[in-house]
Amino acid sequence: MKSLKVICPNGHLGFAPLKTESFRIGVDAGPDYIAADSGSDDIGPVPLGSNTCASPRAWQERDLEVMLLASRRTGKPMIIGSAGDTGSNSRVDMYVQIIRDLARKHDLPPFRIGWFYSEVDKKTILSKMRSGSPILGLDGRPELDEAELDATERVVAMAGVHPFRKLLEEGCDVIIGGRSSDSAVFASAALHEGYPEAEAYYLGKVLECASFCAEPYGAKETVMGEITEDFVEVTAMNPAQRCTIASVAGHAMYERSNPFHEYVAGGLLDMTDCHYEQVAEKTTRVTGMKFVPAEDFRVKLEGSGKLGERFVGMAGIRDPYTIAHVDEVIEWAREQVIERFGETGWELHYNVFGRNGIMGEMEPLKDKPAHEVLIVVQGVAPTREMAEELTITGTRQLFYARLPEVKGTAGGVSFVFDEVMPASPGYRWTLNHTMAVDDPLELFPTHSDVVGAPVTENA
């Protein structure tokens, strides 16, 4: 039976280095494509807004080098999506340059590299809005208005399979994608080779996070997906891992508002009737997936806007009475900030670790604080000077809080550092919307070039 094999060595390339042994096993298994996603909005809005990476460049270079050398040695195409964590234009250019440098470093024979961009000019979005094509909000967000667009620093569109397929059709051996749907990175290869949409998109869904679909848990290990006309199989490459019915089905439901639906540009992968079968010790087979084409073609937009400069302070509390009244302590400190800076033009955030610091209002154990807590204070303001003073005030005043029944003057708070620490600027998500387009490639310009050492003939 005809099939296609794709290996994925890392669910977020560069976020933590891939494991080379399971990758070697995967390459030795003879895949037709090597692919990985390199981005996520899990990292928050700061990298997109500031046009930076959340991952160390050295880790990204290392993963790209391992994959590129395997790709060129075997002659199999390599596909990367959402370059540099966000898929912004500068991150795509960075990855393309890394590939060029690696080709030169290893004296690789010529190969064709293709890339596409995903950033969207705000003027393009504004033109759509003013022409009567609304930018619709996701997850309860309202329709985009001009004020929110104006507050946005940078916007990327999330590509589907279309720019990847165009570059594959042009014969590209290595593809670097801008911001992309995770599943599209893998589905594009299967669709290019003629496999059905439902199976192709499921292949992408199950491979997107690499070994997250295997057990026992082990991050950054390689898995292999195999697609036929009728089913998808996924196999763990790490000798200690297995792809089981539970691990594969569980991952299919991962990060879904509806556990059975995966939306992509152009349609919906419906996993409601999927059937999972353990066909080998390390392999699960999946059937029953469906693909439902969209009535109109809409592309997801992600946008980030700057709130201001940011500093961080930290304070620890061991005193039981102060812990019991920590909200009043925080309110005291906040009031001192208001007295100094007024009520607007700044933001002050307190996370109390040891008491709802992670889950906030969703925490089920609110009535059981720890015996000690850490308060992390984040101050955001228009300038670094104001942000620093704001954060110092909001942190140090925790020490001076006046509580009922406290007669001592020593305070119930200790400081991890005397000073507050500069942090990355504060950003917020401004766009989580969709925009209608007439052409799937409208927002994703593609480019290609030949890189590598020229082949010289012996005289």
N, C-alpha and C positions, 0 to 999 in steps of 0.2 A: 504494500500500500504506500502510495506517495505521501511523504511527510516533510516537514520543515522543522529544523531544530534551532532554537535561539537560547543563548546563555546570558544571564544577567549576574554580574559579580558584586553589585553594590546597589542598595536601594536609594542612596543619595550620594552619588559619586563625590568623593572628596570630603564629606562631612566627618567620616572616620575612614581610615585606609582599608581597602579591600584585603581579604585574606588570600594570600598567593597560592597556598596549597590546593584549596578547593577550586580556585580558578584554573590552576594547571590541569586538574582532573577534568574540569569542564571543557577546556580546550582540547585535551586528548580524546574526549568523547566525540569530536567531529561535528561541532555546530556549524550551521550555515550562516549565522549572524552572531555578532557580539554587540550587546547593547546595554545601555544604562541611562537612567534618569539622573540629572544632577541638580535638581531644584526642589523647592518646597515653599509653601507659604506658612508652614509650621514655624519657621524661624522668625516670624513676625515682620512688621513693615519696615524696619530700619534698613536692611540691606538694599531693598528696592528704592526706598526714598533717598538714601545717601549714595546710591550707585556703588556699593561695595559688596564684598563677599562675607558670608558668615563663616566660611571654611578657610583654613590656612591654605595659601597658594601652594605650598610645598606638598600638601596632601593631594590636592587636585592634580598637580603635575605628575605625582607618583602614580595615581590611578590611571591617568591618561597614558602614561608611558607603558605601564604593564599591559593595558588593553591594546594600544597601538602596535606594540611589538608582536603580540599574538596575532592581531589582525593581519599585519603585513607578512608574517611568517607563513600563515595558513592561506592567505589570499581571500579571506572572508571579510565582508563589509563590517564596519564599526559605526554604530549610531549612538549619539549622545543628545539628550534633550535637556532643556532648561539650563543652559550653560552657566556655570559660576553661581549657582544657588537661585538666581532670580531670572535668568534669561534676558537681561537687559542688553542693549546693543554693545555696551562696553565689555560685558562679560563674554559675549559671543566673540568679539574681536580678541579678547584675551586668550580664549581657548584656541582659536584659529592660529594665533601666534605661537602658542605652546606646541601645537602640532607641527607647525613649520620648524620650530627650534628642535623638536625631537627628531624630526626627519633628517635635519642637518647633523645633529649629534650622533645619530646611529648610521649615517650614510645610507639611508633607505632608498631603494629604487623608486622611480617616479610613481606617484599615485594621485588620483583626483580627490580633492577635498571640496565638499560643498557645505554651505552654511546659509542660514536665513535669520532675519531679524524679526523681533516681535514688538518693539516699542511702538506706541501709537501717539502721534502728535495730538495735543489737546485741541488744536484747531480742527482736526478731522472729526473728533468727537462732537465738538461744538456745532460743526456744520451739520452733522447728522441730527442733532437735537433740534436745531432751528429749521431743518427741512421737514420736521414732523415725524421723525423716526426716533421714538423714545429709547433711552438707555435704561433698561429694566433692572431693578434690584433683585438680588438673590438673598435667600435666608431672611426674609422679612424686611430687607432694606427698601426704602422708598425709591421711586424713580429718580435718577440723577438730575440735579439742578445745576445751574451755572455757578452758583456760589461754591458748591462742593467741588466742582471741577476746577474752579479757580484756586481752591485750597490744595490742590493736588500737585505734588512735585514731579511724579513720573508714573506713566501708565504702560503696562505690557498687556498684550492680548495673548490668550492661551491657544496655541495652534493645535489643530487636529492632525490627522495623518497626511494632509494634502501637501505641505511643503516638503516633508520627508519623501513622499512618493515621487514628487517632481524631481528631486535631486537623485533619487535612485534610478529613475528613468533616464537621467542624463549620464548614468554610469559612475556616480561618485562612489569611491571606496571608503571614505570617511565622511560622516555628516555631523556637523555641530549645529544644534538647534537652539533658537531662542526659546522663550517661555513656551512650554508645551504641556498638553495633557499627558499625564504619566503613561497611560495605556497606549497612547498614540505612538510613542517611541518604538514599541514592539509590534503593535498592530500594523504599522505601515509596512514593515518587512513582509509580514504574512499576506497582506492585501496586494503588495507588489508582486508576490509570487503566485497570486491567483486563488488564495484560500477565501472561504466565505467570511462575511463581515462578523457574524455572531461569534464564530470560533476565533477569529483574528482579534477582536476586541477582548474576548475573555483571556486569550493568551497574554495580552498586554496587562490586563487587570491582575492576573495571578503572578506575573513576573516583576511588576513595578517596584516592589520592595525587596527583591532578591529573597534571601532566606527567611524573611518574616513569614513566608508560607510554609515553613518547615518546623519540625520539632526534634529535640528540645531547642529552645530559643538560642540563637547564636547569630549576632549581627554581622553583616558584610561578608557572608559566605555565598558562594555561587550556587545558583539553581539553573536547571535546564527545562525549558518548555518545548514540547513537541506538538505540532499541530497537523491534523489531517482534515479531510473533508467532513469528518463526522465527530471528532472529539479533540480534546486537548489533554495532554498528559504533562505532569510536572514532576521532576525528579531532583532530589537533593544531591549535590555533588560532594559535600562534606561527608566523610565516612561515618561520622557520629550522628548525622541527622537523617530524618525521614520526612517525606511529604506524605502526610496521612490525610484521611478523610476529614478529620477534625481540624487539622492545621490549615489545609487548603480552603475548606468551606469557611473557616473562621476568618481567614484573610480576605476572602471574597466580600465579607461583610464589613471589613475594616474601613473606618473613616467615611461611613455612609450615613446620611440622614435617613434614607430608606435603605436597609441592608441589602436589598435585591436590585437596586438600580444604580447604574453608572452612566452619567451623562457625558457625552463628548460632543465636539463640534460636528453637527450633522445628524445626531441621533441619540439613541438610548440603548445601552446593553441591559437586557432584562434577564436576571439570574434567578427569577422566582422558581422556575421548574428545573433548575440544575440538579443533576444526579451525580453523586460522587461514588467512585468505586476504587478500592485498593487493589491494583492489578499487579503490584510487585512490592517487595519489602520497603523500597524507598520511593515508590511511584504511585500517584493517584491520578485516575482518569476522570474527566468531567465531560458530561453531555447535557443536552437540554437547554443550552443558552439560546437566547433570541436577540436579534437586533431590530429595533424599531426606528426607521428613518424619521427625522424631524420634518414637520410641515414647512417651517421656514428655517433658514440657516442663520444661527446666531452664534456669536463668539464671546466667550467670557473675557471680561476686562478686570485686571487687578491694578489698583492705584494706591499710592502712598503719599501722605502729606505731612510736612514738618510741623511739629508742635513747638519746638524750641530746643535750647541747649539743656543738658541734663547733668546733674550730680547725684551721687548716691552716698547716704550715710547709714551706719549700722549701730544699733544699741541693743544690749542684752539685759534681760531681767531675770533675777533668781528669787526675788522676794515674793512670797505667795500673795500677800495683800496687794502689791502693785500689779501682779499678774491678774488677780481677780478684778482689778479696776483699770485694765489696760486701755479700754476705750476712753475712759475719762482722762487718762494720761495723754493719749493721742489728741483728744479734743483740746486739752490745755495747750499743747504745743502748737496746734493749728491756730488757736486764737491769738497766740503771740505773733505768728506769721501774719495774720490778718491785721493786727495792730501795726506791724512794721510796713507791710506792702499793700494794704488795702484788700478788697475782696475779689478783685478780678486781675487778669493779666498774668496769671501763673497757675501752676498745678502742683499739688503735693500729694503723693501717694504713700500709704503705709501698708506693708505686708507683715503680718505677725506670724512668723514661722514657729510652730509649736501650738498654734491656735488658729486654725482655718487659713493658714498662710498660703496654701496651694489651691484649695477648692473654694475658698470664700464662702458664699451663702449656700453652696451645694454641700458643704461639709456635714456629714451625718453625726459627728461626734463633737458638736459645738460645746457641750456641757462637760467635756473632759480635756481641759488644757494640760499641757505638759508641765513638769515642775520648773522648767526654765524655758524662756522664749527669746527669740531674736526678732527685733523690729528692723526691717529694711525700709529706709526712707528714700524716696525718689522725688527730687525737685526739678521742675521743668519751667523755664522762663525764657524770655526773648534773647537775653545775653548771657554769656558765661559768668560774668561777674554777678549778675542778679541771681542766676541759678545756684551759684556756689553759696552766696549769703543766705538765700532762701532755704537751702538744704541744711546749712549749718544751724540756722534758727530752728527749723523743724525737727532737727535731731537733738541739739543740746537742750532745748526747752523740755524734752521728755524728762530730763534729770530734775528740773525745777517744778514739776507738776505738784500742785497742792491737792492733796486728797483728804477726805474726812477721816478723822481718828489718827492721822499721822502727825506726831509731835516732833519727831526728829528732823534735822536739817541736812542729813547726809545724802538723801535721795535714794531711790530704789532702782536706779538704772546705771549700768556700766557701759563704757564705749569700747568697741573693738579697736577703733582708731580715733585719735584725737581729731583728725581732719576728716573732711568728706572727700570722696574720690570722683574725679571727672569720668563721665561715661559717654557713650555714644549719644548723639542728639535724640530727642524723643520724636517719634513719628506715629501716625495712626493710619489704619486702613481707611481710605476714602472711597475707593471703588471696589465693589464686589457685585458686578453688574454684567449684563449681556447686551451686545449690540448686533443689530441685523446687518448683514453684508450681502452683496450681490454675487461675489466671487469668493470661494473659500481661500484663495491666495491673496485676496485684496490687501490684507494687513501684514503679509509675510513675504517681503521681497527676498528672492533667492540669489545666490552667487556661487561660483565655483572656480577652481584654479588647480593647476597641476603643481605639486610640490615633490621634493625628493631630489636625489642626485641624478644628473643626466647619465644615461647609459652610453658608455663609450665602447666602440668596437676596436678589437685588436688589429693593428696594421698588418 
